């Protein structure tokens, strides 16, 4: 669930984007042929029910209505246009926040290409300032593979975002392996536990052990823990019992247009 994905090493299907797919994507950006969706993130303890919400993006097509990210993000990645799309999301999210929102803070994924874009953090600062929106109302999700494989890139991005004042979240943590070094060194504000762990906490001792370890480390460094892919009430209850701070998934709220969610 992201506005950006890891770099796709295979060639994407360009057949649905015409003879000049890059030009088609540029046109879509210029004509605002995208729509922001949101999936709220529930607080398992605290006064606010939904203090956070993850921003998702859909592409509007006349014949297919809304294209899911899996159909167009690989094409953006193929043409190395993810920074342009991530800028579009920031710009329109800032405008939405300026109108007021029941959800005070939104998270959005950033691609590897955007992490490498030194001009992206200043762009974020200027867009939020122009919209009159507090910089801490935006948190950027960095995928675990980037944290593990592109440590220098991530370090520069996080440092730049700290100057801006925006938050950082490590997404999909524990999908490959539970290495706590990134949690201690990146300087993130939140960690999102991968669904492969969350889905199994009722049936797998290994999954519970991993989650317990994540919670211990997160508590020691004051890191908020979000469980993703929560699809069952029993899992929701267990997460609360274990002391997980936040939960997200189809079993709580499904993604909807951001105007419907934010009000």
Rosetta blueprint (number, residue, H / E / L):
1 X L
2 X L
3 X L
4 X L
5 X L
6 X L
7 X L
8 X L
9 X L
10 X L
11 X L
12 X L
13 X L
14 X L
15 X H
16 X H
17 X H
18 X L
19 X L
20 X L
21 X H
22 X H
23 X H
24 X H
25 X H
26 X H
27 X H
28 X H
29 X H
30 X H
31 X L
32 X L
33 X L
34 X E
35 X E
36 X E
37 X E
38 X E
39 X E
40 X E
41 X E
42 X E
43 X E
44 X L
45 X L
46 X L
47 X L
48 X L
49 X L
50 X L
51 X L
52 X E
53 X E
54 X E
55 X E
56 X E
57 X E
58 X E
59 X E
60 X E
61 X E
62 X L
63 X L
64 X L
65 X E
66 X E
67 X E
68 X L
69 X H
70 X H
71 X H
72 X H
73 X H
74 X H
75 X H
76 X H
77 X H
78 X H
79 X L
80 X L
81 X L
82 X H
83 X H
84 X H
85 X H
86 X H
87 X H
88 X H
89 X H
90 X H
91 X H
92 X H
93 X H
94 X H
95 X H
96 X H
97 X H
98 X H
99 X L
100 X L
101 X L
102 X L
103 X L
104 X L
105 X E
106 X E
107 X E
108 X E
109 X E
110 X L
111 X L
112 X H
113 X H
114 X H
115 X H
116 X L
117 X L
118 X L
119 X L
120 X H
121 X H
122 X H
123 X H
124 X H
125 X H
126 X H
127 X H
128 X H
129 X H
130 X H
131 X H
132 X L
133 X L
134 X L
135 X H
136 X H
137 X H
138 X E
139 X E
140 X E
141 X E
142 X E
143 X E
144 X H
145 X H
146 X H
147 X H
148 X H
149 X H
150 X L
151 X H
152 X H
153 X H
154 X H
155 X H
156 X H
157 X H
158 X H
159 X H
160 X H
161 X H
162 X H
163 X H
164 X H
165 X L
166 X L
167 X E
168 X E
169 X E
170 X E
171 X E
172 X E
173 X E
174 X L
175 X L
176 X L
177 X L
178 X L
179 X L
180 X L
181 X H
182 X H
183 X H
184 X H
185 X H
186 X L
187 X L
188 X L
189 X L
190 X E
191 X E
192 X E
193 X E
194 X L
195 X H
196 X H
197 X H
198 X H
199 X L
200 X L
201 X L
202 X L
203 X L
204 X L
205 X H
206 X H
207 X H
208 X H
209 X H
210 X H
211 X H
212 X H
213 X H
214 X H
215 X H
216 X H
217 X H
218 X H
219 X H
220 X H
221 X L
222 X L
223 X L
224 X E
225 X E
226 X E
227 X E
228 X L
229 X L
230 X L
231 X L
232 X L
233 X H
234 X H
235 X H
236 X H
237 X H
238 X H
239 X H
240 X H
241 X H
242 X H
243 X L
244 X L
245 X L
246 X E
247 X E
248 X L
249 X L
250 X L
251 X L
252 X L
253 X L
254 X L
255 X L
256 X E
257 X E
258 X H
259 X H
260 X H
261 X H
262 X H
263 X L
